[in-house]
Amino acid sequence: MDINSLAHTKWNCKYHIVFAPKYRRKVAYGKMKQDIANILSMLCKRKGVEIVEAEICPDHVHMLVSVYPQQSIPDVVKQIKGATSHKLREEFPQLKKMPSLWTRSYFVSTAGSVSSETIKWYIDTQKTRD
């Protein structure tokens, strides 16, 4: 079990997050897939979010993240989706034609110590399922 701690706090806050492009368009492939991975990595480091496992499929993104207990998951998802959309639109002009890159919706589930291993396996095997 991964227990994090500060002076007076111990926590294990992991979340499974899934979000998709608008209309489930298959946009994450080739260079764009690598750019999404780089942007997610950079942004999460900056925000203090640890990416435990992630998989970028052509029509959706799976992430298992560990966050501080003070962080709001809706804010984390909003920042992730907003920053990736902004940076990708700068690099890929064809995305500017789309009114928005990501859907407004997303899926989030808490991941306890036992289920986090199952979620890691699920995310890791996404490529073989699609």
C-alpha positions as CSV (number, residue, x, y, z in Angstrom):
1,M,0.0,0.0,0.0
2,D,1.4,3.4,-1.0
3,I,0.9,5.7,2.0
4,N,2.0,9.3,1.6
5,S,2.5,11.6,4.5
6,L,3.1,15.1,5.7
7,A,3.8,16.2,9.3
8,H,0.3,15.4,10.6
9,T,-1.4,13.6,7.7
10,K,-1.2,10.2,6.0
11,W,-3.1,9.5,2.8
12,N,-3.6,7.2,-0.2
13,C,-5.8,9.1,-2.7
14,K,-5.9,7.4,-6.1
15,Y,-8.4,8.0,-8.8
16,H,-9.1,6.3,-12.1
17,I,-10.0,9.0,-14.6
18,V,-11.3,8.5,-18.2
19,F,-12.1,11.3,-20.7
20,A,-12.7,11.3,-24.4
21,P,-12.5,13.7,-27.4
22,K,-15.8,15.3,-28.5
23,Y,-17.9,12.8,-30.4
24,R,-15.4,10.1,-29.6
25,R,-13.3,11.2,-32.6
26,K,-10.1,9.2,-33.0
27,V,-7.6,12.0,-32.7
28,A,-4.9,10.5,-30.5
29,Y,-2.5,8.8,-32.8
30,G,1.1,9.3,-34.0
31,K,2.7,12.5,-33.0
32,M,-0.4,13.8,-31.3
33,K,-0.5,10.8,-29.0
34,Q,3.1,11.4,-27.9
35,D,2.4,15.2,-27.4
36,I,-0.7,14.3,-25.2
37,A,1.6,12.1,-23.1
38,N,4.2,14.8,-22.8
39,I,1.7,17.5,-21.9
40,L,0.0,15.2,-19.3
41,S,3.3,14.4,-17.7
42,M,4.5,18.0,-17.6
43,L,1.2,19.3,-16.3
44,C,0.8,16.7,-13.6
45,K,4.3,17.2,-12.3
46,R,3.6,20.9,-12.1
47,K,0.3,20.4,-10.2
48,G,1.7,17.8,-7.8
49,V,-0.3,14.9,-9.3
50,E,1.5,11.6,-9.7
51,I,0.6,9.5,-12.7
52,V,0.6,5.9,-11.5
53,E,-0.5,4.5,-14.9
54,A,-1.8,6.0,-18.1
55,E,-2.9,4.9,-21.6
56,I,-3.8,7.1,-24.5
57,C,-6.1,5.3,-26.8
58,P,-7.2,6.8,-30.2
59,D,-10.6,7.8,-28.8
60,H,-10.2,8.1,-25.0
61,V,-7.6,8.6,-22.2
62,H,-7.2,6.4,-19.1
63,M,-5.2,7.7,-16.1
64,L,-4.7,6.3,-12.6
65,V,-3.5,9.3,-10.6
66,S,-2.4,9.9,-7.0
67,V,-3.3,13.3,-5.6
68,Y,-3.0,15.2,-2.3
69,P,-6.2,15.0,-0.2
70,Q,-6.7,18.8,-0.6
71,Q,-6.9,18.7,-4.4
72,S,-10.3,18.7,-6.0
73,I,-10.7,16.0,-8.7
74,P,-13.0,18.2,-10.8
75,D,-10.4,20.9,-10.8
76,V,-7.6,18.4,-11.6
77,V,-9.6,17.0,-14.6
78,K,-10.5,20.5,-15.8
79,Q,-6.9,21.6,-15.7
80,I,-5.7,18.5,-17.5
81,K,-8.3,18.7,-20.2
82,G,-7.9,22.5,-20.6
83,A,-4.1,22.5,-20.8
84,T,-3.9,19.6,-23.3
85,S,-6.6,21.2,-25.5
86,H,-4.8,24.5,-25.5
87,K,-1.3,23.1,-26.3
88,L,-2.6,20.7,-28.9
89,R,-4.5,23.4,-30.7
90,E,-1.3,25.5,-30.9
91,E,0.7,22.6,-32.4
92,F,-2.0,21.0,-34.7
93,P,-4.0,23.7,-36.6
94,Q,-6.6,21.2,-37.8
95,L,-7.9,21.0,-34.2
96,K,-8.8,24.6,-34.2
97,K,-11.8,23.8,-36.5
98,M,-13.3,21.7,-33.7
99,P,-15.5,23.8,-31.2
100,S,-13.9,21.9,-28.4
101,L,-11.4,19.0,-28.2
102,W,-12.7,17.1,-25.2
103,T,-16.2,16.4,-24.1
104,R,-17.4,18.2,-21.0
105,S,-18.0,14.8,-19.3
106,Y,-15.5,12.4,-17.7
107,F,-15.5,9.3,-15.6
108,V,-13.8,9.1,-12.2
109,S,-13.6,6.3,-9.7
110,T,-11.8,6.0,-6.4
111,A,-9.1,3.4,-6.2
112,G,-8.5,1.7,-2.9
113,S,-5.3,-0.2,-2.2
114,V,-6.6,-3.5,-3.5
115,S,-8.4,-2.2,-6.6
116,S,-5.5,0.1,-7.7
117,E,-3.6,-3.0,-8.9
118,T,-6.7,-4.2,-10.9
119,I,-7.0,-0.7,-12.4
120,K,-3.3,-0.6,-13.3
121,W,-3.8,-4.0,-15.1
122,Y,-6.9,-2.7,-16.9
123,I,-5.2,0.4,-18.1
124,D,-2.1,-1.5,-19.2
125,T,-4.1,-3.9,-21.2
126,Q,-6.2,-1.3,-23.1
127,K,-4.1,-1.5,-26.3
128,T,-4.8,-5.3,-26.6
129,R,-8.6,-4.8,-26.1
130,D,-9.1,-2.0,-28.7
